[in-house]
Amino acid sequence: MTEKFKIAAGYILICLIWGSTWLAIRVGLDYLPPLISSGIRFFMGSIFVFAFMKFARIGLQTDPNSMRLYLILAIFSFVIPFTLVYWAEQFIPSGLASIVFAIMPFCVIIFSKIAFPNEPVSFNKIFGVILGFTGIVIIFTENLTLDLSQQLFGILAVLVSSAMQAAIGVTIKKYGHHLNPLSMHFVPLFIAGLVLIISAFLFEDASKWIFNFASISSMVYLAFFGTLVAFTTYYWLLKRMNIVILSLSAFITPIVAVILGWVVLNENFSLQTLLGSAFVLIGILFANFRGLINYFNSKSLTA
């Protein structure tokens, strides 16, 4: 299996998994509030990661630089961003949240220019991001109303979460190249899980927690696939892909979520959704145009 094929397969995998997590989160929130649900998810995910590290005989990197990155990841990639998104979705519809969160690739471009001033961001990438964002707006503006008097703080919360995730991605790209994708994952997940579970006991009504097959299945799926598999694959890709191209997965996951909502929950799937999806896919192809040309040229040379 070639490196390019592995990268493509990994990219498709995180898009499919993170697209499905919206549905899994929605199912879980019917029975458990945000803090305890996400806290157990991350704590359980850390156990899965630790078990896999033991199985693969991967050691935990504990040098000072790694420990600083673990702490940064725990706070700014898990605890704060996920709390903000869960909190925001009490006040804004998921479609609006998807549009606001989709500004992440723009933030990645800005932070990349700051962190890597000598690496130019091509016109293809910028125009591709604009096309992809246009597609997300087309998909989710159908039947969507905007009331800033009621939704402003929810919008700002998702905006901060998205920008924070973009900044963390660029930080890991620059300073975390020495970290193993699994060891990079374990400590932040463990810290985030503990913080969120303690916060749940302090701020949520435990009498309303319902642990049944649906809520437990949701957390197990999110912990194993949405956390262990998806985040580990993402960190692996982060070392091998242009971060702007990788961030465009934020445009694909809402499309997967819409398709799953249509198939599983019988939600609307319209011509407008198809048009928006086409914009997203064309934008991603345009952003990676140079890479595709180089790939096909190398194929023709070896034919």
N, C-alpha and C positions, 0 to 999 in steps of 0.2 A: 504494500500500500504506500503510494507516494505521499510526500509531505503536503503537497497541494491538495490531494484528495482528502487527507485527514483534516486539513484546515476547513475545506468546504463542508465536510460532514459535521465537524464541530460547530460551525456557524449555523447550519440548518438545525442541528440538535438544540442549541440554546434558544433559537427562535421558536421552535415547536414547544419546548418545555415551558419557557416563560410566557408564551401565548396561552398555554393551558392553565397556568397558575392563577390567572384572574378568575376562572371558573371555580377552581379549588378553593380559593380564598372566599369567594361568594358563598359557597356551600358551607364552609366552616363558620362564617360570621352569622349564619342563621342560628347557631347554638352557643358560640363562644365569642365574647367581645375581643377587640383588637389586641390588647396588651398580652393577655394570657395566651391567645391563639398564636401570635407571632413569637412570643417568648418560648413556648413549648416547641414550636417549629424549629427555632434556631438552636435551642439546647439539644433537641433530638438530632438535629443535623450535625452538631459537633460530635455527638456520640458515633454517628455513622462515619464521619470523617476520621475520627480517632481509630475506629475499628479497621477501616480501610488502610490507614497508615501502618498499623501493626501488621496487617496481612501482607502489605507490599514492602514491609521493612523500611519505611521512610521515617527518618528521624526528625525531631522538631528543632528548627533553627532558633537559637536563643541568643544570638549576638545582639548588642545594643541597638543596631540599626533595624534589625528584624523586629525586636520587641516594640520599638517606637511605631513601626508600620502596623503591627498587630493592633495596638491601641487605637491608632488613627482609623484603621478599618472598622474596628468594633463600633466606635462612636459615630463616625461620619459616613459609613457605608451601610450599617445595619440599624443601630438604635435610633438615631435621629431621623434619617430619611424614611424608614418604614413607619415609624410613629407618626410622622407628618402626613404620609399618604393615607394611612388608616384613619387618622383623625379627619383629614380633609374630605374623605368620601362620606362622612356624615352630613356634609353640607353641599357638596356638588355632585352631579351625576358622573358615573364612570366614564362616559364619553368625553365630557369636558376635562376630566382628569387626564385622559389619554392624550388629548390635544396639548394640554399644558406640559405634561411630562415629555412630550415629543420634541421639546426645545433642547433636549439633552445634546444631540449632535452639534447644534450651534454653539452650546457651551463648551463642548469638546474642542471645537475649532479655536475658540478664543483662548482656552487654557493651554492648548497645544502650542499656540504661537508664543505664549509667555514662557512655557517650560522648554520648548525646543525652537528657539528663535531662528536657528539655521536651517530648519526643515520647512520648506515652503508648502503651503496648502494650495493645491492646484484649483483652477477655475472649475474643472470637472467635478471635483469633490464639493465645492461650494454650491454649484448649480444643482448637483444631484441631491444635496441635503434640502435645498429649497423645493425641488420637485417632490421629494418624499414627504416633507412637511405639508405641502399643499394637498397631497393625497390623504393624509391623516385628517386634515381639516374637512375635506370633501366627505369622507366617510362618516365623521362623527357630528357634523353640523346638522344633519337631517333630524328634524323634530327636537332640536336642542335650543333651549332658551337661555339667555344670559341675564342674570339679575345681580349686578355688582353689589347692591346694598345687602344681599343675603349671602353672596358667594365669594366676595372679595378675599376674605381671609383663607378660605379653602383653596382658592386659586394660588394665592401667595405661598401657602404651605407646600403645594405640589411643585411650584416653581423653584422654591428653595431646595426641595428634595432632589429634583432633577439636576439642578446646578451642582449640588453636593456630590451626587453620584458621578457626574462628569469630571469634577475636580479630583475625586478619588481615583478614577480610572487613569487619568493622566499622571497622578502621583505614583501609582503602582508601576505604570509604564516606565517612568523615569528612574525610580529608586528601588523597585522591587524585583528587578530582573534576576537577582540571585536566589529568590525564594522559590521553593517547590510549590506548585499550585495547591497541593493538599495541606502542607504545613502552614502556608499562607492563610488558609481557610479556618483551621481548627480553633486557634486561640480567639480570633475575633468573634466567631460564632458562639463559643462558650461564654465569653464575656457578655455579648449581646443578649443571649438567652437568659443568663442570670439577672441582668439589669431589668429586662422586660418582665420576667416572672415576679421579681420583687416589687416592681412598679404596679403590676396587676393586683397583687395582694393589698397594696397601699391605696390604689385609686379606683379599682373596679369592685363591683358587688359580686362576691364569690357565690352568693345564693342563686345567681342567674346563670352560672356556668353549667352547661349541659354536655356531659361526656357520653356520646352515643356513637353508633357505628359511623354515621356521616361525619361528625366533627373529628373523630379520631382518624378516620381514613383520610380526611382532608389534610390533617397535620402530618401524617406519615408520608403522604404523597409529596407535600410541599417540602418536608425535611429531606427526603431521599432524592427525589428527582429535581424539585425546584431549588434545592440548596446544594446538596452534595454533588450531583451530576452537573447541573447547569453552571453553578458558580465555579467549580473546579475547571470545567471546560472553558469558561469565560477567561479565567486567569491564565490558562494554558494558551488560549488564542491571543491574549493581550501581549504575549512575548513574541508572537509570530505574525501579527497583522498590523496594518496601519490602523491607528486607534479611531480615526474618523470613520473608516469603512466599518469597523467593528461596532461603533456606536449606532450605526444605521439599523442594527437589529431592533432598536427602540421603535422603528417604524413598522417592522414586520410583525412583532408580537401582538399589537392590537388587531391586525387582520386575522391572525390565528384565533384570537379571543372571540372575534365576531363570528367566524366560521363555526367555532365550537358552540357558541351561544345559539346559533341557528340550528345546528345538528342536535344538541343535547336539550336545550331549553325552548326550542321552537321560536327563537327570536327572529326579528326581521332581517332579511338579507336581500337588499334591493339593488337596482341598477346603479344607484349612486355609490353603493359600497363597492361594486365591481369597478366603476370608474376611478374611485379613490385608490383602490388596490393597484390598478394599472399605473397610476401616477407614482405610487410608492415603488413599485418594481422597476419602472423606467428610471426613476431617480437613483436607485441603488446601482443599476447597470451603468448609468451615466457617471456616477461617482467613481466607479471602478473600471471605467472605460480603458484607461491606459494599461491596467493590469490584465484585462481581458485580451487586449491587442497583443501584449507581450506573450501571454499564454498561448494564443493561437499561432503566433509567429514561431514560438519554440516547437510547437507540434508539427508545423509544416517543415521545419528544418530537420526534424528527426524522422519524418515520414519516408 
